[in-house]
Amino acid sequence: MKEFDRNTLAEFNGQNGKEIYIAHKGKIYNVTGSKMWAGGLHMKRHHAGLDLSADIEAAPHGEEVFDRYPQIGTLSEKKEPETQIPAILASLLERYPFLERHPHPMTVHFPIVFFLSAVFFDILYLFYGTDSFASTGLYCLIGGTLFMPVAMLTGLLTWWLNYLAKPIRAVVIKIVLSCILLVLACGTLLWKIAAPGIMDTPDIARVVYIAVILSFVPIVSVIGWLGATLTFPIEKK
């Protein structure tokens, strides 16, 4: 049987007429004939051309499903230079495989919710002038700013481990927008701490502050949307 490294396996992703191969526990299977893998995508989230050993562990079926498909090779355990990771991290991922994919989807929810909540409570303060709304908006802004670096780091780790840090368009846009959002959040937080009454005076400063806060909504929405399309790609009709 032919031995595949991860880069060679990635070529058989079902795109542009390529056959559809997936790896599980060191074995490479040809699932080209399966309707469940049409176009190299299974259940709108699992991509062909990858080692899906961790994914199968969380699937509603067991590994007996591979009895239906021919094994056409084995997956080389040797790491390519661009994907080589420190031994301690490799050992950790082998022991806890969920760390390879799950930390980013989990941590990214925190800054999304905090930033949108900060906008929501600041708007409520504008309409009602209740101090508790202003305080809650500030706390949410702090929460979003603190969790943003965590979400970004786990995202970069996931990109490196699962996509070989390749310049995928959606990922590149997410990185750029995340950096912009972090800068805006830090600047807005410092501004609000330095001038806690910024929203009480009807001048240009308040207009600029509100404009920056409102910009969180489209930025967060685009970041979230692109992340969703990576997890659940949109099927082409």
GIMOMO-V34083 format. One record per residue. N is the residue number from 0. RES is the residue in one small letter. SS is DSSP state (hx for helix, st for strand, lp for the rest). OMEGA is omega in radians with two decimals (* if undefined). Layout:
n=N res=RES ss=SS omega=OMEGA
n=N res=RES ss=SS omega=OMEGA
This chain:
n=0 res=m ss=lp omega=-3.13
n=1 res=k ss=st omega=3.07
n=2 res=e ss=st omega=-3.13
n=3 res=f ss=st omega=2.89
n=4 res=d ss=lp omega=-3.04
n=5 res=r ss=hx omega=3.13
n=6 res=n ss=hx omega=3.12
n=7 res=t ss=hx omega=3.11
n=8 res=l ss=hx omega=-3.09
n=9 res=a ss=hx omega=3.14
n=10 res=e ss=lp omega=-3.09
n=11 res=f ss=lp omega=-3.04
n=12 res=n ss=st omega=3.11
n=13 res=g ss=lp omega=-3.13
n=14 res=q ss=lp omega=3.08
n=15 res=n ss=lp omega=3.07
n=16 res=g ss=lp omega=3.14
n=17 res=k ss=lp omega=3.05
n=18 res=e ss=lp omega=-3.04
n=19 res=i ss=st omega=3.14
n=20 res=y ss=st omega=3.01
n=21 res=i ss=st omega=-3.13
n=22 res=a ss=st omega=3.06
n=23 res=h ss=st omega=3.12
n=24 res=k ss=lp omega=3.05
n=25 res=g ss=lp omega=-3.14
n=26 res=k ss=st omega=3.13
n=27 res=i ss=st omega=-3.14
n=28 res=y ss=st omega=3.08
n=29 res=n ss=st omega=-3.10
n=30 res=v ss=lp omega=-3.10
n=31 res=t ss=lp omega=-3.08
n=32 res=g ss=lp omega=-3.10
n=33 res=s ss=lp omega=3.08
n=34 res=k ss=hx omega=-3.14
n=35 res=m ss=hx omega=3.14
n=36 res=w ss=hx omega=-3.13
n=37 res=a ss=hx omega=3.13
n=38 res=g ss=hx omega=3.13
n=39 res=g ss=hx omega=-3.12
n=40 res=l ss=st omega=-3.11
n=41 res=h ss=st omega=3.12
n=42 res=m ss=lp omega=3.08
n=43 res=k ss=lp omega=3.14
n=44 res=r ss=lp omega=-3.11
n=45 res=h ss=st omega=-3.07
n=46 res=h ss=st omega=3.07
n=47 res=a ss=lp omega=3.14
n=48 res=g ss=lp omega=-3.09
n=49 res=l ss=lp omega=3.00
n=50 res=d ss=st omega=-3.06
n=51 res=l ss=lp omega=-3.11
n=52 res=s ss=hx omega=-3.14
n=53 res=a ss=hx omega=-3.12
n=54 res=d ss=hx omega=-3.12
n=55 res=i ss=hx omega=3.14
n=56 res=e ss=hx omega=-3.11
n=57 res=a ss=lp omega=-3.09
n=58 res=a ss=lp omega=3.13
n=59 res=p ss=lp omega=3.10
n=60 res=h ss=lp omega=3.14
n=61 res=g ss=lp omega=-3.10
n=62 res=e ss=hx omega=3.09
n=63 res=e ss=hx omega=3.12
n=64 res=v ss=hx omega=-3.11
n=65 res=f ss=hx omega=3.08
n=66 res=d ss=hx omega=-3.10
n=67 res=r ss=hx omega=-3.00
n=68 res=y ss=lp omega=-3.11
n=69 res=p ss=lp omega=3.00
n=70 res=q ss=st omega=-3.06
n=71 res=i ss=st omega=3.13
n=72 res=g ss=st omega=3.10
n=73 res=t ss=st omega=-3.13
n=74 res=l ss=st omega=3.14
n=75 res=s ss=lp omega=3.11
n=76 res=e ss=lp omega=-3.12
n=77 res=k ss=lp omega=3.14
n=78 res=k ss=lp omega=3.03
n=79 res=e ss=lp omega=-3.09
n=80 res=p ss=hx omega=-3.06
n=81 res=e ss=hx omega=-3.13
n=82 res=t ss=hx omega=-3.09
n=83 res=q ss=lp omega=-3.12
n=84 res=i ss=lp omega=-3.14
n=85 res=p ss=lp omega=-3.08
n=86 res=a ss=hx omega=-3.11
n=87 res=i ss=hx omega=3.11
n=88 res=l ss=hx omega=3.11
n=89 res=a ss=hx omega=3.12
n=90 res=s ss=hx omega=3.13
n=91 res=l ss=hx omega=-3.14
n=92 res=l ss=hx omega=3.11
n=93 res=e ss=hx omega=-3.13
n=94 res=r ss=hx omega=3.13
n=95 res=y ss=lp omega=-3.05
n=96 res=p ss=hx omega=3.13
n=97 res=f ss=hx omega=3.13
n=98 res=l ss=hx omega=-3.09
n=99 res=e ss=hx omega=-3.05
n=100 res=r ss=lp omega=-2.92
n=101 res=h ss=hx omega=-3.07
n=102 res=p ss=hx omega=-3.10
n=103 res=h ss=hx omega=3.09
n=104 res=p ss=hx omega=3.13
n=105 res=m ss=hx omega=-3.02
n=106 res=t ss=hx omega=-3.06
n=107 res=v ss=hx omega=-3.14
n=108 res=h ss=hx omega=-3.08
n=109 res=f ss=hx omega=3.12
n=110 res=p ss=hx omega=3.12
n=111 res=i ss=hx omega=-3.12
n=112 res=v ss=hx omega=-3.10
n=113 res=f ss=hx omega=-3.11
n=114 res=f ss=hx omega=3.11
n=115 res=l ss=hx omega=3.10
n=116 res=s ss=hx omega=3.11
n=117 res=a ss=hx omega=3.09
n=118 res=v ss=hx omega=-3.10
n=119 res=f ss=hx omega=-3.08
n=120 res=f ss=hx omega=3.06
n=121 res=d ss=hx omega=3.08
n=122 res=i ss=hx omega=3.09
n=123 res=l ss=hx omega=3.13
n=124 res=y ss=hx omega=3.11
n=125 res=l ss=hx omega=-3.08
n=126 res=f ss=hx omega=-3.00
n=127 res=y ss=hx omega=3.10
n=128 res=g ss=lp omega=3.14
n=129 res=t ss=lp omega=-3.06
n=130 res=d ss=hx omega=-3.12
n=131 res=s ss=hx omega=3.09
n=132 res=f ss=hx omega=3.12
n=133 res=a ss=hx omega=3.14
n=134 res=s ss=hx omega=3.14
n=135 res=t ss=hx omega=3.08
n=136 res=g ss=hx omega=3.12
n=137 res=l ss=hx omega=-3.13
n=138 res=y ss=hx omega=3.11
n=139 res=c ss=hx omega=3.10
n=140 res=l ss=hx omega=3.09
n=141 res=i ss=hx omega=-3.14
n=142 res=g ss=hx omega=3.13
n=143 res=g ss=hx omega=-3.13
n=144 res=t ss=hx omega=3.14
n=145 res=l ss=hx omega=-3.09
n=146 res=f ss=hx omega=-3.09
n=147 res=m ss=hx omega=3.12
n=148 res=p ss=hx omega=3.12
n=149 res=v ss=hx omega=3.13
n=150 res=a ss=hx omega=-3.13
n=151 res=m ss=hx omega=-3.13
n=152 res=l ss=hx omega=3.11
n=153 res=t ss=hx omega=3.09
n=154 res=g ss=hx omega=3.11
n=155 res=l ss=hx omega=3.11
n=156 res=l ss=hx omega=3.12
n=157 res=t ss=hx omega=3.12
n=158 res=w ss=hx omega=-3.12
n=159 res=w ss=hx omega=-3.06
n=160 res=l ss=hx omega=-2.98
n=161 res=n ss=hx omega=-3.11
n=162 res=y ss=hx omega=3.10
n=163 res=l ss=lp omega=3.14
n=164 res=a ss=lp omega=3.11
n=165 res=k ss=lp omega=-3.06
n=166 res=p ss=lp omega=3.07
n=167 res=i ss=lp omega=-3.01
n=168 res=r ss=hx omega=-3.11
n=169 res=a ss=hx omega=-3.13
n=170 res=v ss=hx omega=3.14
n=171 res=v ss=hx omega=3.12
n=172 res=i ss=hx omega=3.12
n=173 res=k ss=hx omega=-3.13
n=174 res=i ss=hx omega=-3.13
n=175 res=v ss=hx omega=-3.12
n=176 res=l ss=hx omega=3.12
n=177 res=s ss=hx omega=3.09
n=178 res=c ss=hx omega=3.11
n=179 res=i ss=hx omega=-3.13
n=180 res=l ss=hx omega=3.14
n=181 res=l ss=hx omega=3.12
n=182 res=v ss=hx omega=3.13
n=183 res=l ss=hx omega=-3.12
n=184 res=a ss=hx omega=3.13
n=185 res=c ss=hx omega=3.14
n=186 res=g ss=hx omega=3.14
n=187 res=t ss=hx omega=3.14
n=188 res=l ss=hx omega=3.13
n=189 res=l ss=hx omega=3.14
n=190 res=w ss=hx omega=-3.10
n=191 res=k ss=hx omega=3.10
n=192 res=i ss=hx omega=-3.13
n=193 res=a ss=hx omega=-3.13
n=194 res=a ss=lp omega=-3.06
n=195 res=p ss=lp omega=-3.14
n=196 res=g ss=lp omega=-3.05
n=197 res=i ss=lp omega=-3.08
n=198 res=m ss=lp omega=-3.10
n=199 res=d ss=lp omega=-3.10
n=200 res=t ss=lp omega=-3.11
n=201 res=p ss=lp omega=3.13
n=202 res=d ss=lp omega=-3.07
n=203 res=i ss=hx omega=-3.14
n=204 res=a ss=hx omega=3.13
n=205 res=r ss=hx omega=3.13
n=206 res=v ss=hx omega=3.14
n=207 res=v ss=hx omega=-3.14
n=208 res=y ss=hx omega=-3.13
n=209 res=i ss=hx omega=3.12
n=210 res=a ss=hx omega=3.13
n=211 res=v ss=hx omega=3.13
n=212 res=i ss=hx omega=-3.13
n=213 res=l ss=hx omega=3.13
n=214 res=s ss=hx omega=3.10
n=215 res=f ss=hx omega=-3.03
n=216 res=v ss=hx omega=3.14
n=217 res=p ss=hx omega=-3.13
n=218 res=i ss=hx omega=3.13
n=219 res=v ss=hx omega=-3.11
n=220 res=s ss=hx omega=3.14
n=221 res=v ss=hx omega=3.11
n=222 res=i ss=hx omega=3.14
n=223 res=g ss=hx omega=-3.13
n=224 res=w ss=hx omega=-3.14
n=225 res=l ss=hx omega=3.08
n=226 res=g ss=hx omega=3.13
n=227 res=a ss=hx omega=-3.13
n=228 res=t ss=hx omega=3.06
n=229 res=l ss=hx omega=-3.14
n=230 res=t ss=hx omega=3.12
n=231 res=f ss=lp omega=-3.09
n=232 res=p ss=lp omega=3.10
n=233 res=i ss=lp omega=-3.13
n=234 res=e ss=lp omega=3.09
n=235 res=k ss=lp omega=-3.13
n=236 res=k ss=lp omega=*
